[in-house]
Each structure stands twice: as structure tokens, then as C-alpha cells.
Amino acid sequence: MFGVPAAGSANSPLLRRSASKPVDLGSSEPGNSIQEGLFFSADVNEMKTGNSPMHSAVIMPSPLFLWRFKVLLFLIWGCSCCKISWDSVMRMSVDLRDLFLYEVFLYYNPLLLVTMMVWLWGVNLWVFTQSSVNYSKIFDLDNTYLTHREIWKCATWMTIVVPTSMTAYLYLYSHGEVSLAASQPVILYAAVLMILIFPFDIFYLSSRYYLMRTLWRIALPLQAITFADFFLADILTSMAKVFSDLERSVCRMVHRQVATIAWFEADSVCGSHSIAIPFVLVFPYMCRFFQCLRQYKDTKEKTCLLNALKYSTAVPVIFLSALKYHVFPDRWTNIYRPLWLLSSVLNSLYSFYWDVTRDWDLSVFSRIFKFKNPNLCSNILYGRQWVYYWAIISNLVLRCTWTYKLSAHLRHNYLTVFTITALEMLRRFQWVFFRVENEWNKMALKPSLQVSMSDMPKEEDRLLDSANHVV
């Protein structure tokens, strides 16, 4: 999803185009437009002058026409899915409708949120491409990393496949085909897993390999921690709810509870009171916690310990919330609930402070009011003060609401939970701009790593280099 380390590097950002697969110079995708121009300009000129024998037989559709045609097909597909889903839901009885929608939400909410995150990451890369932030150097990328266009292409297919499966599930269940309906999420999850681990050189093999390798490095931080490692780990903390729902979904599939009445029993092995939920929620925070300890071992910087303390404050929020289902109500009301509220406030404020002063390096908010030194300001935002006001205030609000998501006993309203999770994705999307640019500013200020604007890799130059390499 993010990028690729340079050739020979043991460290891995997130996604990478397959380096072993040669560039398809005849491809019609946007990233290969330069190659098309290099090799087919002569044929096009002949067709324009009428000297080509294909002049009378071939009509080249304009790219704008093809783009509009694809958008039209996408809109028709989206409207059809919405219409079929709405009609299917209306066929169900009112008593079971909400319960059934909660189950649908549980299975498809994680993949929908992942799709949203992929779209937003593509926007991040597009903005970095238009600005002076050289994200390829920050993540130590070579010329085979995925561009924002390729990220958006992956997101487009995800946007098509996931809602289509959800529509099929709603339609089949509402028409009495329960066994076929139950197979839809199972097939979707199996397909996603197969695409990730498919061992052949298709679907960006090296990208998938490095993504899985980076996830493994995050789960077991036994080696030196790179910027890409803790950058992805930070993003995964915002997806704790996604992992929790994935665990519950897979649990129900394994125990054959899909599309059965057992799925809404709170005390069942896969119910909302399951002891596995808090452990899955806390797992991304523990990975980041141990990364900080590893960084302290390598650098001896005390800020690493303070950062580890920040991630540890999420642990009481998660487990104190889960205690509501395992203690007497009066003990929860008098003892554990006040402790949960106190830990929630501490976690939210500590995380907010660290975002602004450490990750974004807006020390004591002084840069909101003083832009005398342009090197201290955001090159992406060009010192627009209202953007900093918005970023700081919205980050504080969303940091506090994120506590709602970490608390298992507040997760019964699935629409509210989905909204808050989506807002957390937007907060993380906003965080990425400041975090990556802050890292770029630090690199630019180091004499050994200073990079001029001429070193910024342009996408056209990268494609030309790839074409020359193939030739």
C-alpha cells in the first residue's frame, strides 16, 4: 500500500511493484503513457496523414471518452448494488432487520475500511508528488514503487469487489438461500488471503511480499526499527477495530455461525463478550510499544521510552472496558468505570500532545503564529494558519472519540462505531501529511542527507528510465 525499499535493502515500506516483471510497453494504463509515445508515435503520425493501411479500419477512442465511459459503468454498478441491497433489506421482517444488518456490518466493515484507507493513502502520495516532499527518499524507495495511480487502481478493484459480495449476501439471504448467502463472506475472505499469499508473479508479487515481510517485522520487532516499520505500525493502531472485527468474523466462519441465530448470542465463543476482543484490540499497541523499546536499545534516547509510555496508556482503556462483562455491575459502576474514564482521558491527552509536539514538531504550537523561518513551515500547506488550527483542533476531538472505539462495552451501536472508525481513518490520513513532511524536513537539514529540488524523482523520468532499461 505504501512503497518499496531500495534494491538490496533489508528494510521494507509497504507496497512495491514487481521488479522482475518487465514493463508492458503496449499497456493502456496511465502509468505507461510515455512508453506508448516512444514506440507508437510514428504509427500515429502515419494514421493522421492517411499513409497507414490501418487508417480506414482503426478509430482510436480518446482517453477522455474512455475515462467517462468507465465512470458511467461505475455509477451504474453502484446504483444497481444500492437498489438491490435496499430491496433485499426491505424484504426482511422488522424484528430481525437490525440484527441481520449488524451481522452484515461485522463481516464487511473491516474490508470497507481497509478500502477507504487505500484510497486515502493514494491521495497522500498524490499530494507528496505535487509538493517538495521526497517521500521516496524517506522510505528508501527505488524506481519500482507503486505510484498513487497504481494505489488508486487497487482501491478501485477493492471498491467493486467488496460491495458486490455484500450485495450478493443481502440478496441471497432475503430470498431464502441461506447456505449460499453464508458462503459469500467466506469466499471473499478466502480470495483476499489467496491474493496476498499468491506465489506467482502477478498482482504485484514483490509488493505483496514486502508488505507481508513488513507486517512480520512489526509483529516481531527483533531487528533495528526503520521509519517504514513504525510508520505502518502507527497506522495499524488506528485500525485496531478492524482487526477486532476480522477476528470475530473469522471466528464465526470457523464455527459455522454465519447466517445463523448463534451469531448474536453475546456469550457465545464468538460473541461480543469474547475474551479475545480486548487482546486483539491491544495487539497493535503492544507491537508499537516493543518497537519503542527496541529503538531505545539501539539509540539510548529517552524519548523512545516516553513514546512507549504513550502506547502503554491504551492498555488500561481496553481491558478496563472489557471488565464490564466479567464483573458484578456494582463493582463496575463504583470502581472500574471511574478508572476507565480516567485512563481514557490520560490516553487521549497524551496521544494528542505527542502528535502535535513530537510527530508534527509543532512545539508549544509556536508555528501556528510565527512563520518567519520558511524551513520550519509546511511546504505542502505554504504556511496557511487556518490549516494548523483545523489540524490541531480536529486531532484533539478525534483522539478523544477514538477512545469510544477502544471500549468494547460501548460498541453496540454499529453505525456510530463505523462513523467513528471512518473519522479515525481521516485523522490518520491528516496525520500522515505532517508526519512525513516533518521527517523530510529533518532529512533535509542534515548535511549528509540534504537533497535539492532537482533530486525529486518525477514520475515521467521514472517511467522513461524504466523504458530505457527494458530496451
Buried (B, 14 or more C-beta within 10 A) or exposed (E): BBBBBBEEBEBBBBBBBBBEEEBEBEEEEBBBBBBBEBEEEEEEEBBEEEEBEEEEEEEEEEEEEEEEEEEEEEEEBEEEBEEBBEEBBEBBEEEEEEEBBBBBBBBBBBBBBBBBBBBBBBBBBBBBBEBBBBBBBBBBBBBBBBBBBBBBBBBBEBBBBBBBBBBBBBBBBBEEBEEBBBBBBBEBBEEBEEEEEEEEEEBBBBBBBBBEBBBEBBBEBEEBBBBBBBBBBBBBBBBBBBBBBBBBBBBBBEBEBBBBEBBBBEEBBBBBBBEEBBBBBBBBBBBBBBBBBBBBEEEEEEEBBBBBEBBBBBBBBBBBBBBBBEEEEEEBEEEBBEEBEEBBEBBBBBBBEBBBEBBBBBEEEEBBEEBEEEEBBBBBBEBEEEBBEEBBEBBBBBBBBBBBBBBBBBBEEBEBBBEBBBBBBBBBBBBBBBBBBBBBBEBBEEEEEEBEEEEBBEBEEBBBEBBEEEE
